[in-house]
Amino acid sequence: MPILKAHLIMKLFIKIVILIVAVSGVFLFFQKNNLVEIDIKKELASLIVPEAEPTEKIDPIPINADIEPQKPLENPPKEIKAIYSTGWSAGSQSKVDYFINLIKTTGLNAIIIDIKDYSGNVAYKIENADVEKYGAKEIRIPQINKLIKRFHDEGIYVIARITIFQDPILAKARPDLAIHSRSKLTPNTQNLTPETLWLDHKKLAWMDPASKDVWDYNIAIAKDAANRGFDELNFDYIRFASDGNLDDMVFPFWDEKTLKSRTIKIFFKYLREQLVGIKISADLFGLTTVQKDDLGIGQIIEDAYQYFDFVAPMVYPSHYATGFNGYKNPAEHPYEVVKYSIESALKRIATSTITEAKLRPWLQDFDLGADYDAEKVKAQIKAVYDAASSTPEFINGYMLWDPRNVYTKEALTQ
């Protein structure tokens, strides 16, 4: 009897192996012929932009009395060419010196600074009752007004980056506004508590994108930044979550019937109405340039065109799927991937009936999928302008992302 059972198990195992090989063969055939249909959920789960970690606090600027709030630049650059800085870097004297020297000796003219990042912390001394109550403040930039003045004195355009719906601090303080885990909510535990929060693959909590209280909380922070003299407000994580067990999410406000794209579009509109006269930009997944649907996260590029001054798709070549446009490793083809994405985005902005927005993509200056040397960074920048050669009026420069905040100067000519 044991011998017979072992024989049957072996036969079953062989059948399973044959089935796996057959399915793999079919997949490889379709991939070879560029007919692969992307599993959006799987793809988006892998599109995690490298975030900067607070690993160092280099020669922090002393905490002294700040100066008065500043005004935006009177004569801002017509076309923005920017680099990204964490709040930690912006609070370091040596890093600020590095940024200014880099900008002044290259073709750059702007900097994006985290004032509220993926952690949920506001990086400077903001006077806001809710931020105080929720413990959502970590002073990384002791003198925000002085910092803005220093950049402005050099003619540098300053953008404040604000993450919205990924916010573990707010989620813990206000679990009634956050996304929760269905598996943690048992018949005996229906209360929304910090212990029942849904977490993504990075163990971070998210807010319900349909919560108006969440909108207003972030808009209050944005208004404070605008009043400090920032020239532009840049919004990131303006979407539903994309990675983690998405089927396990429970929303206290979103009814799961309203289209996600409708929810996000309503937020876009509300943001624009609350920030009248302020330049605002939206960070979107790079796939929004080539996909017609909302990617399951609520982002449709035409919706952003309607309400933002600048739309910033993150067209990092490393974030495109194997087989995209026939490339085994899209990261090895920065020019082709970026050019194709920008051309697609420009066609869609040209046919949008209600828009005054311009396209300003995020480009990759970090190693992922390939070694991003000067040649690859230059290739992306060239691709942006080549794609817009017939419609230059729709392009407003580019922004470079490196989580380490160390940029490839050789790629940034005057």
C-alpha positions, 0 to 999 in steps of 0.5 A, spaced: 500 500 500 505 505 501 508 503 494 502 504 491 501 511 494 508 513 493 507 511 485 500 515 485 504 521 488 509 521 483 505 521 477 501 527 480 507 530 481 510 529 474 503 531 471 504 538 475 511 539 472 508 538 465 503 543 466 507 548 469 512 547 463 506 548 458 504 554 461 511 557 461 512 555 454 505 559 452 507 565 456 514 565 453 511 564 446 506 570 447 512 574 451 516 573 445 511 576 440 510 582 444 503 579 446 503 579 453 497 582 457 500 586 463 497 584 470 496 591 473 496 589 480 503 585 480 506 590 475 504 596 480 506 592 486 513 592 483 513 599 482 516 602 488 520 608 487 526 608 492 525 612 498 530 616 501 531 613 509 533 618 514 540 615 515 544 621 516 544 628 519 550 631 517 552 637 520 545 640 522 543 647 521 543 650 529 535 651 531 535 658 532 530 663 530 527 663 523 526 669 519 520 672 516 516 668 511 518 669 504 515 671 497 515 666 491 520 668 486 518 675 482 521 672 475 521 664 476 524 660 470 520 659 464 522 652 464 524 648 470 530 643 471 530 640 478 533 635 483 530 632 489 532 633 496 529 630 502 528 634 508 534 631 512 538 633 506 535 640 506 537 641 513 544 640 512 549 646 511 553 641 507 548 638 502 545 645 501 552 648 499 552 642 494 545 643 491 547 650 490 553 649 487 550 643 482 545 648 480 549 654 479 554 650 475 549 646 470 543 647 467 539 646 473 535 651 476 530 648 481 530 644 487 524 639 490 524 639 497 520 634 502 516 637 507 511 631 508 514 625 506 512 617 506 513 617 513 507 622 514 512 627 518 512 635 517 519 637 516 519 644 519 516 647 525 509 648 522 504 652 527 498 647 526 493 644 531 492 637 528 499 636 526 501 638 533 496 633 536 497 627 531 505 628 533 506 629 526 512 633 526 520 632 526 524 638 525 529 636 519 529 643 517 530 648 523 529 654 519 525 653 513 524 661 511 531 662 511 532 656 507 527 658 502 531 665 502 538 662 501 535 658 494 531 665 492 537 669 493 541 664 488 535 665 483 533 658 484 526 655 484 523 652 490 518 646 490 515 643 496 513 636 495 507 633 500 505 626 500 498 625 501 494 618 502 500 614 504 501 617 511 502 612 517 502 617 522 495 620 521 493 613 520 495 611 527 492 618 530 486 617 526 484 610 524 477 612 523 480 615 516 484 610 514 484 603 510 483 597 515 485 590 514 479 585 513 482 579 516 484 583 522 476 585 523 473 579 526 466 579 528 468 581 535 473 586 533 469 591 528 472 597 531 477 601 527 484 601 531 491 602 530 491 595 530 487 593 525 490 598 520 491 595 513 499 595 511 502 595 504 509 591 503 513 596 506 509 596 512 506 603 511 499 605 513 494 609 508 489 613 508 482 613 505 482 617 499 475 619 499 476 622 506 475 629 506 478 630 513 484 627 510 484 632 504 483 638 509 489 636 513 493 636 507 491 642 504 492 646 511 499 643 510 500 645 503 497 652 505 502 653 510 508 651 505 505 656 500 505 662 505 512 660 507 514 662 499 515 656 496 514 657 488 510 651 487 507 645 491 508 638 488 503 632 490 505 625 491 501 619 493 495 622 490 492 615 489 489 608 492 494 603 494 498 599 489 502 594 493 500 589 498 494 585 499 489 589 496 483 584 497 484 585 504 482 593 504 476 596 508 475 603 507 471 607 512 469 612 506 470 610 499 463 605 498 467 601 493 462 602 488 464 609 485 470 609 480 477 610 484 478 615 478 472 619 480 474 619 487 481 621 485 478 626 480 474 629 485 480 630 490 484 633 484 478 638 483 478 640 490 485 641 491 485 646 485 479 650 488 482 650 495 489 653 492 487 658 488 493 662 485 498 657 487 502 653 482 501 646 483 503 639 480 501 632 480 506 626 481 503 620 477 505 613 475 509 613 469 504 607 466 499 613 466 502 615 460 501 609 456 495 606 459 488 608 458 485 605 464 486 608 471 491 602 473 486 600 479 489 606 483 485 612 480 490 615 476 488 618 469 493 623 466 487 627 463 484 628 469 490 631 472 491 635 466 485 639 468 487 641 475 494 642 475 499 647 472 504 641 471 503 634 471 509 629 473 509 622 470 515 618 473 517 615 467 523 611 470 525 606 465 527 601 471 519 601 472 517 598 466 515 591 465 519 586 462 517 585 455 515 593 454 515 595 447 519 588 446 525 590 451 527 584 455 530 590 460 527 596 459 532 600 464 537 598 459 533 603 454 532 609 457 532 614 451 526 609 447 522 608 454 522 615 456 521 618 448 515 613 447 512 615 454 512 622 453 510 622 446 504 618 448 503 623 454 503 629 449 498 626 444 493 626 450 495 633 452 494 635 445 487 632 445 485 634 452 479 639 451 480 643 458 487 644 460 492 649 461 497 644 464 504 642 462 508 636 462 514 635 467 516 628 468 520 625 473 527 622 470 531 616 473 538 618 476 539 612 481 541 605 479 535 600 478 535 595 473 541 598 470 547 602 472 545 609 471 551 613 469 551 620 465 550 617 458 543 614 461 541 620 464 543 624 458 539 619 454 532 621 458 533 628 458 534 628 450 528 623 450 524 628 453 525 634 448 526 630 442 519 627 444 516 634 444 520 637 438 513 638 434 509 640 441 514 644 445 509 648 448 506 642 452 513 641 456 516 644 462 523 641 463 524 635 468 525 633 475 531 628 477 530 623 482 535 620 486 533 618 494 541 619 496 540 626 493 547 625 489 546 627 482 550 625 476 553 632 474 556 630 467 549 629 465 547 636 466 550 641 462 549 648 461 
